Structures are given as structure tokens and as C-alpha cells.
């Protein structure tokens, strides 16, 4: 690159010679006939007029932005036309002469700002000069069209903005305090919770835990701008980990906690038995017998209770994610700090019914049409909001997945054989019924050891049954009958059962 291309032409130009762009793109199809009309068009929208007044007031208080210069180009009359910075120039012109404002209300605002000027409006302005309008277009477009893969302005994300505010005020946001609470108490919170905290935008964490609803539910009170636990962290951790995992791995985002009604709906997915108040109440109930007269360590009831084996304790654990059987075969109990006994003894991982979208799993699908349908099920169709569209789309996804796999195996010279007739299964619209295709595909996957025997048998049975949620007969009802309606929670359970088939084909 030539050396001169790195230099900018910075000049000090008399303010009277710096003119508004009468062809400003903000005017739409209008072209101002003169400078006064250009000011009028700049203020034509009431919201724009308010913003320019606020900009003028900001200039009065803080001066001109040192990180920005007016971008101008010379005209034939010896003046300079502003290509970038017309709002700032309008504010300066109206600070200089408030009477140029076309409305009485606006005039009063600019006159007040004018009267607050300590040294008046400067007589000249620092500008960056380009030879022609075309020479300025590339920079104007870069400024106003986003990041442009890093060439344009890269805005701060929520974490950076939050860090900036913390440095300015000396007080961490509630979201950042929540992160610190989890990180500083790793003997109570799981390592996954610490990672989930980083996955969720800090501003979203603030919305969750600063709200009155969130404070009351999670028993984390905001006192003097500080997040303060109202119960032992052992009782608070399970529900906090549950909500973190919902946002980190199950499709929830800031829109699900934007308003209080949204927060109430989202928090409703947390199992009641792992809420802090419930765990604190259960802990009190377990503690009482050990303090009662005549209690002995050798008694059968007390001995079992001390080990977490009372009927009450077992009943509670049976419905908690930390104690239920994981369909993936994972151990959901916390593995950290084996020598530390934690009172609740649970790690809350959202059940499939808590997720927002039907297919939260990550697949790489080469077929563009199938991939588009998968994307809708993964990030567009909210199961609770549109169960009918979700159910029908899921049935389509299931069928074209099987059809594509049947075709692929036939092309490879290893066709999939029906288990009942020992003939080649026929895919496509004119092929075998969907139940037959699903059963043939899952049998093949089981034989090839791509799906374990247990899940394969469950899918085989589910597909071929009648009037059972998730059976092909049931899916056909959603498509061809006006009387059958899908239930969101059942759809999520069904998707979880079919999951091994999809994973074997697309993962």
C-alpha cells in the first residue's frame, strides 16, 4: 500500500463554510433546496428532532466527540459538504442560531441549550476532507452497516459493556456477582454451572437474578446492590444450576426473561421439589428426629435417615434430576469433592420437558432441505407456543431422515432389509409406510451396533404401536384428522425416545 494512502487530510474549516448535505440519504427521496430546508428535513421526524436536541445538550455539557471528525468534500463554491456527521452539524447550527429551528417547541429547547454554552459555538471545525463524494462512500457504508466481518465497527458485547460499567461505578452487576458466587463456591456448585455462567450473557443473568420474581424464587436478595443469599447455598444451588442449564443448553434467551410474565413462565419449568424453600423445608424435616428425645444412632429409622435413605428422602430424590435415570446413561450426581457431604445431594439438570425447542441436539446434515427442517425444529418452532406445527414438522423430519438413509445405504450397495418380509425396504413417497421404514431403519442400526439394543427396541415398539403418543399412527392423526391435538410435553418425551435414531444417522 502506498504511504500517502495511510494519511488523512485533516483541516480546520470555518463553521460557516461547512454545509449540510442537501442530498442526505436520511431525506429519502427528498432533496433540500437550501440549508434552511435541510435543517427542516433533519428535524421532520419528531423522534429525530428530540435526538438532535439531546445531542446538542450533550455537546454543550461535554464538547464535540474527539473520536469523530466531520467527513466533508469540497463543492464548486468553495464550501465543504458534510458527507458524514450531518446530525452533529445540525446540532451545532441550531446551537449557534436557535431561530433556525422550524418549530416553537424545538426553538425553546435549542435556545435553552444555547444559553448554557460557556464559550459559545466555535467559529471553526476540524474536518476530514475527501476529494469527492464517491471517495467518502466506502467509509460511510462501513460505519453504518455493522461489523462487516471485522472491517467495520465491532460493537461491545454485553459482557464488555457490563465490565465497563463495573469499572466506572466500582460495583459489579448482579449477573457478574452471580458468576462470582458460583465460581467462589465450587464445593457447592458443579463445574458445569461455572461454565454455564459464562455461556449466558451477563445482562441476561442480571435480568434473571435482579428481578423481584427471581430474588424471591432463588432466595438471592439484592441488598445495597449486593447479591445476598437468604438460605444456605446448598439449598439454592440446584435451582440456580437448573436455570443456567436451560439457558446454556436448551435454547432459552433474554426474550424468555424480558418481562415479568416471561420470567414467571420460564421459571415455571423448574421442578418445585428443587426450589430453595422446598429444600430448606425438607432439611428441617430431616433434622428434627435427631434432636428428639430418645433418638439413637443405632435405631433403624434414624440410621436410614442419616444416610439419606428415609422414605421421605427417597421420594424426593425419585423425582429430581440428580437421582433419576439419565436416558443417555450419564451419572447426573455431582462428582466433585467426594469427601464433602452436601445436604440436598442433588444436581439439577433440566428434563427434556423444560426445553424450548424440540431438537436441541447438534447435528451436521449435508442435505440442505432436511437441514432446513431440522433448523426450524432446533431454533424456530417453540414447542409450547406452536405444538401443531412442531408435531407435523417432526413427522416430516422423521420420514425424510429415514428416506435419505435408505437411499444412502442402497447407493452404497448395502440395502436395508425389512424384518418381516426379508425384502428391501422401499423409501420415498411411493415406498413403504412410515412405520415400516422406521422399524427397518432402527433394526439395521441395531444390527450395525450404531444404536444400543434397549433404545432400538423402544423405538421399534413405539413406531409400530397404535394410539400411543409418538407412534406413526399418532403422528398421522395430527396430519389427517381435525380432532387429534399434540401435547407439548408428550412431544418432547417422544423426541427424546427417537433421539438415538437421529444421532446414529446425523451425528
WORAUR-V378558 format. One record per backbone hydrogen bond with DSSP energy under -1.0 kcal/mol. CO is the residue of the C=O (numbers start at 1). NH is the residue of the N-H. Records with the same first field share a line. If there is no record, write none. Layout:
BEGIN
CO->NH, NH
END
This chain:
BEGIN
3->6
4->7
8->10
9->129
11->127
13->125
14->17
15->18
17->80
19->82
21->24
22->32
24->27
25->28
27->30
34->38
35->39
36->40
37->41
38->42
39->43
45->49
46->50
47->51
48->52
49->53
50->54
51->55
52->56
53->57
54->58
55->59
56->60
57->61
58->62
59->63
65->68
70->128
71->83, 84
72->130
73->81
75->78
79->75
80->19
81->73
84->71
85->89
86->90
87->91
88->92
89->93
90->94
91->95
92->96
93->97
97->100
98->101
103->107
104->108
105->109
106->110
107->111
108->112
109->113
110->114
111->115
114->117
123->15
125->13
127->11
128->72
133->137
136->140
137->141
138->142
139->143
140->144
147->152
148->151
157->161
158->162
159->163
160->164
161->165
162->166
163->167
164->168
165->169
166->170
173->177
174->178
175->179
176->180
177->181
178->182
179->183
180->184
185->188, 189
190->194
191->195
192->196
193->197
195->199
196->200
201->205
202->206
203->207
204->208
205->209
206->210
211->215
212->216
213->217
214->218
219->230
221->228
223->226
226->223
228->221
232->235, 236
233->237
236->240
237->241
238->242
239->243
240->244
241->245
242->246
243->247
244->248
245->249
246->250, 252
250->356
253->256
254->257
259->263
260->264
261->265
262->266
263->267
264->268
266->269
267->270
271->274
272->275
275->279
276->280
277->281
278->282
279->283
280->284
281->285
282->286
283->287
284->288
288->291
292->295
299->303
300->304
301->305
302->306
304->309
305->308
310->314
311->315
312->316
313->317
314->318
317->320
320->323, 324
326->329
337->340
351->354
352->355
356->383
367->371
368->372
369->373
370->374
371->375
372->376
373->377
374->378
375->379
376->380, 381
377->359
382->386
386->390
387->391
388->392
389->393
390->394
391->395
392->396
393->397
394->398
395->399
396->400
397->401
398->402
399->403
400->404
401->405
402->406
403->407
404->408
405->409
406->410
407->411
408->412
409->414
410->413
416->425
418->422
423->418
426->432
428->431
433->437
434->438
435->439
436->440
437->441
438->442
439->443
440->444
441->445
442->446
443->447
444->448
445->450, 451
446->449
452->456
453->457
454->458
455->459
456->460
457->461
458->462
459->463
460->464
463->472
468->471
471->475
472->476
473->477
474->478
475->479
476->480
477->481
487->491
488->492
489->493
490->494
491->495
492->496
493->497
494->498
498->501, 502
499->503
500->504
501->505
502->506
503->507
506->364
END
